[in-house]
Amino acid sequence: MKSNKKYGFAVAATFIWIGFLCAISFMEAWLKFRAPGVTIEIGLGIGKLVFGALNKVEIVLALIILFNLLLNKSKQLSVASIFFYVAFVIVLLETFWALPALDKIANLVIHDQPLPPSNLHIYYVVMEVIKLGCLILFGIQLLNGSNVSNSLKKEI
């Protein structure tokens, strides 16, 4: 059995990232507010901590993928890499713009201050959906381009 493992770290990091993203952004984010005794203030405080941690995990996973791609350049993955780079840019936007701004809004709510009108939360959700879609498409292409899926089919 001979398999092409040059993108193994990128494959693993991509699907771990997808798992974190689905679990936090699309499940934990809204479920915490349904738990008994969780007030808006407590939920927002938890959200700030969890999304800050998720962002750090995303950065580490994105860097693992980036280094794996840079070390193993392939023409097969050049188009698929665009999906990764879109996800990476979204993480950077979230890190340096969206999350700090959302934290400020959360702090206003926590301290019972008036809120300025903002569509930032909607933009953040849209970015998360686009990021998830890009990661899924990238992961599928990564599997196809790296022959990992072919070697798995041969084993089965």
C-alpha positions in Angstrom: 0.0 0.0 0.0 1.5 3.3 -1.2 -0.3 6.5 -0.4 0.5 10.1 -1.0 0.8 11.6 2.5 2.3 15.0 1.6 -1.0 16.8 2.5 -1.8 14.7 5.5 -1.4 17.6 7.9 -3.5 19.9 5.7 -6.2 17.2 5.4 -6.3 16.7 9.2 -6.2 20.4 10.1 -9.0 21.2 7.5 -11.4 18.6 8.9 -10.6 19.4 12.5 -11.2 23.1 11.7 -14.6 22.2 10.1 -15.5 20.3 13.3 -14.6 23.2 15.5 -16.5 25.6 13.3 -19.6 23.5 13.2 -19.6 22.8 16.9 -18.9 26.3 18.1 -20.4 28.7 15.5 -23.4 26.7 14.5 -24.3 24.9 17.8 -22.8 26.3 21.0 -23.4 29.9 20.0 -27.1 29.7 20.2 -27.6 26.7 22.5 -25.9 28.4 25.5 -28.7 30.9 25.7 -31.3 28.0 26.1 -29.6 26.6 29.3 -31.4 27.3 32.5 -30.1 30.3 34.4 -27.9 31.7 31.6 -28.7 35.3 31.2 -27.8 37.4 28.2 -24.8 38.9 30.1 -23.5 35.4 31.1 -24.1 34.1 27.6 -22.2 37.0 26.1 -19.3 36.5 28.5 -19.1 32.8 27.7 -19.4 33.7 24.0 -16.5 36.1 24.2 -14.3 33.5 25.8 -15.3 30.6 23.5 -15.1 32.6 20.2 -11.7 34.1 21.3 -10.5 30.6 21.9 -12.0 29.3 18.6 -10.2 32.1 16.8 -6.9 31.1 18.2 -7.5 27.5 17.2 -8.5 28.6 13.7 -5.3 30.6 13.3 -3.1 27.6 14.4 -5.0 25.3 12.0 -4.8 27.8 9.2 -1.1 28.1 9.7 -0.6 24.3 9.7 -2.5 24.2 6.4 -0.6 27.1 4.9 2.8 25.6 5.8 1.7 22.2 4.4 0.6 23.8 1.2 3.7 25.9 0.8 6.0 23.0 1.5 4.2 20.7 -1.1 3.2 22.9 -4.0 1.0 21.1 -6.5 -0.7 22.2 -9.7 -3.6 19.9 -8.8 -4.4 21.9 -5.7 -3.8 25.4 -7.1 -7.5 26.0 -7.8 -8.6 24.3 -4.6 -6.2 26.4 -2.6 -8.3 29.5 -3.4 -11.0 28.1 -1.1 -8.4 27.8 1.7 -7.1 31.4 1.1 -10.7 32.8 1.2 -11.2 31.0 4.5 -7.8 32.3 5.7 -8.7 35.9 4.8 -12.0 35.6 6.6 -10.2 34.4 9.7 -7.9 37.5 9.5 -11.0 39.8 9.1 -12.6 38.2 12.1 -9.4 38.4 14.1 -8.6 42.0 13.5 -12.0 43.5 12.8 -15.2 41.5 13.6 -14.3 39.9 16.9 -12.9 43.0 18.5 -16.0 45.0 17.4 -18.3 42.2 18.6 -16.5 42.2 21.9 -17.1 45.9 22.3 -20.8 45.4 21.5 -21.0 42.5 24.0 -19.3 44.7 26.7 -22.0 47.4 26.1 -24.7 44.9 26.6 -23.0 43.4 29.7 -22.7 46.9 31.2 -26.2 47.8 30.2 -25.1 50.6 27.9 -27.0 51.8 24.8 -26.1 50.0 21.6 -25.3 51.7 18.3 -27.1 50.3 15.3 -25.0 47.5 13.7 -25.3 44.7 11.2 -22.0 43.3 12.3 -23.5 40.1 13.8 -25.1 39.3 10.5 -21.8 39.9 8.6 -20.1 37.6 11.1 -22.6 34.8 10.5 -22.3 35.3 6.7 -18.5 35.1 7.1 -18.8 31.9 9.1 -21.1 30.3 6.5 -18.7 31.3 3.6 -15.7 30.0 5.6 -17.4 26.7 6.3 -18.4 26.3 2.6 -14.8 27.1 1.5 -13.3 24.7 4.0 -15.6 21.9 2.9 -14.8 22.5 -0.7 -11.1 22.8 0.0 -11.1 19.6 2.1 -12.9 17.6 -0.6 -10.4 18.9 -3.3 -7.5 18.3 -0.9 -8.6 14.7 -0.5 -9.0 14.2 -4.3 -5.8 16.1 -5.2 -3.7 14.3 -2.7 -4.8 10.8 -3.7 -5.7 10.2 0.0 -9.2 9.3 -1.1 -7.9 6.9 -3.7 -5.7 5.1 -1.2 -8.6 4.8 1.2 -10.8 3.3 -1.5 -8.1 0.7 -2.3 -7.9 -0.3 1.4 -11.7 -0.8 1.6 
